[in-house]
């Protein structure tokens, strides 16, 4: 049973990889909404740095966690969250 499920997962993964490069594939139609985010953060020395990134969610707490994971941020200030077109 486990091997059958594993083969099904492998087959699905192969199909996704095969059709994800096609322009009119069903996978391209299901792209999630993305958000452009701009802001700044301060590091442990108090220096201010600007950042710009793309997020799948517009929740500011989630974006703050993304920034903290990516940069050595002590404080995070989010200025703009726009939907990417």
C-alpha positions, 0 to 999 in steps of 0.5 A: 500500500505504501509503495503504491501511494509513493508511486502515485506521488512520484507520478503526480510530481512528474506530471507537474514538472512536465506541464508547469513550463507550458504556457496554457497548462492548468497549473499556470491558471492556479497561481496564487495572488502575490503581494509586493511589500516594501518597508524598512528594518533596523538591525541590532546596531540601530542602522536602518535598511530598506527591503522589498519582497514578494509575499503570498499573504498580505497579513502584516504579522506574516510579512514581519516573520518573513523579514525577520527570517531573511534579515537580521531585523530587530524592528520591522516597519512595513510601509506598502503592501500592494497586490502584484499585477 
